[in-house]
C-alpha cells in the first residue's frame, strides 16, 4: 500500500514544483542547480529522520503510526523532484567538456551502485527468523530500535551531505559550463 505514496506524490507535487520553478525563474529567483541538489538531499535526510522519529515513538507493541511513513515518503518524493530532473544537467555542466559522455555514464553507474548500497542497508535492517530456525519472525518491539538507528544514521548523513552541497554551491555554480545551454555563448555573447 505504501508503494503508492511515491507515484501519487509525484503526480501531485510534480505539477507544483514545475509551476514553482517556472514562477521563480520568471522573477530571476530560481535556485541554481547546486541549491536544488542540496534541497533534494536535505529532504531525503528529513524523510529518514521522520522514519527515525516514528520508530522512537512506537507503542508498547513496537508499532508506529503510518503517518510517519507517509511523511517520510512524501519528503523523499519532493526531494527527488528537486534532485532528479537537474541531476544530469548538473553532471553535464560540471564535467570537463571532452569527457561529458563518460561522466554521464558515471552518473548512471552511481545510480546502479546506489541500488547495491540500498541492498546492504536493507541487510542491516533485515528481520530474520528466530534462532536456529525456531520459526516465525521476531515481534516488532524487538526490532524497531534496529530500524530506528539505521534511519537516524541515514537521515543525519543526508542532512550533512545537503549542508556540504549548500556550502559548495557558489563554487559549483562558477564551475558550470553555461555555454552548453546557451547557443549565443559560443559566439561571445553568453554568461
N, C-alpha and C positions, 0 to 999 in steps of 0.2 A: 504494500500500500504506500509506503513512504517513498518508493522509487518514483511515484507520480509527482512528488513535490518539485523536483528539479524541472521537468518539462513544463509544468503549469507555471512555475515562476519565470521561466524563460519566455513563455508566451505573454505573460503579464508585464514583466519588467523589461523585456527586450524593447517593447514599444516605448516605455518610459525612458529608458536610457538613450535610445535613439533620438527621441524628442529632446531630452536634456542636453545631449552633446550638440545637437543642431542649434538649440536655443543659445547655449553658451558660446558656440562658435560664431554665430551672427553678432555677438556682442564682444568678440575677441577675448572671451573669458574662459574658453575651453581649456581644461588642464592638458599639459603636454603628455606625451606617451609614457614617460617615466612615472609621472604622478598617477596616471591611470593604472599602471602596473602596480605601483605601491598601494593604491586603494584596493586593488584586487587581492593582493597578498594580505592586507590588513583585514579585509572581510573574511578571508579564508581562516586567518588566525582567530578572529572573533567567533566564527562559526564553531570551531573546535572548542573554544572556551565556553560556548553555550552548551556543548555536549558535556564538557567537564563539569560545569555548574549543575547541570541536570543530574549527573552521576553522583555528585557530592551531596545533593539534596534529595536522596531517594527515601522511599518509605521503609517500613520495618521489614518488608519482604525483599528489598533491594530493587524495587521498581521505581521508575521515574515518569514524570508526565510526558506525554507525546509532544507537548508544546515545545519542549527543548529541542527535540529532533526537527520539528518544523522550522523553528527559529534558526537552528544551525544550518539546515539545508537551504533555507532562504538566503542566509548570508553567503553561503558558498556559491549559490547561483548568481547573486548580484556581484560577487567578486569575480566570478567567471565572465560576466558581461562587461566588466571593466578591463579584464586582462586578455581574454581570448581574442577578441576582434582586433586588438592592436599588437598582439604578440609578434606575428610575422612581420608586421610593419616595422616594429622596433628592431628586430633582428636585421632586416634589410637596411635600415638607416644607420645602424651602428657597426655593420660589418665592413671590412675593407672591400672596396668596390670589386677587386679582382676575384674575391672568393665568396661573394654573396650567396651563390647557389650552394656551395659546400656548407656554409654556415646555416643556411635554411634547412639543409639535410640534418645538420646537428640539432636544430630545433626539434625536428620530428624524432630524432634518436633520443633526445632528452625526454620527450613525451613517452616513448617506449620504456626508457629507464624509470620514469616516474611510476609506471604501472608495476614494474618489478619491485620498486621501493614500497609501493602500496601493499603488495603481497607480503613483504617482510613485516610491515607494520601490522597487517592482519594476523600474522602468526603470533605477534606479541599479545594481541588481544583475543586470540582464539580460545574458545571454550572447548575443553576436551572431556571425554568420558571419565568417570571416576577411576580410582587407582586400580590397576591390573584388570581392566575390562569389567569392573563391577557393574557397569551398565548405567544408563541414564546420564543426564547432564547435571552439573552442579547447580544448585539454586542460585538465582540472581544475586542474593545477598553475599554469596561467596566470591562473585566475580566482578561486581560493579566497581570496586575500587581499582581493579586492574585496568578496566576501560577508562576510568576517570584519570588515572595517572598518565596513560598514553595520550588521551585527548588534551590534557593540560600541557604536556611537553610539545605536542604538535602546535597547539594554539600559541604558546609562547614563541616557538620558532617562527611561525608565520608572522606574528606581530613584530618580532625583531627584524626579520627579513624586510618587512614593509618599511620600518624606520630606516634601515640601511639604504633602501631604494630612494626614499624621500631625501635623505642627506646627499646621495649621489646624483639626484635628478638634475641639478644645474650642470654638472659635468657631462652627464649622459646627453643632455639636450645640445650642448656645444659640439659633441662628437657626431651628432646625427648628420647624415648625408642628405640635406634638404634638396639638393639638385636632382635626386631620384624622383621626386614627385612634382617638380616644377620645371616644365619644359623651357621656360624663359631663363632659368638659372644657367643653362649651358651656353646661352648667348650673352651672359654677363649681366642679366637683369634680375637675378634671383636674390634670395635672402642673404 
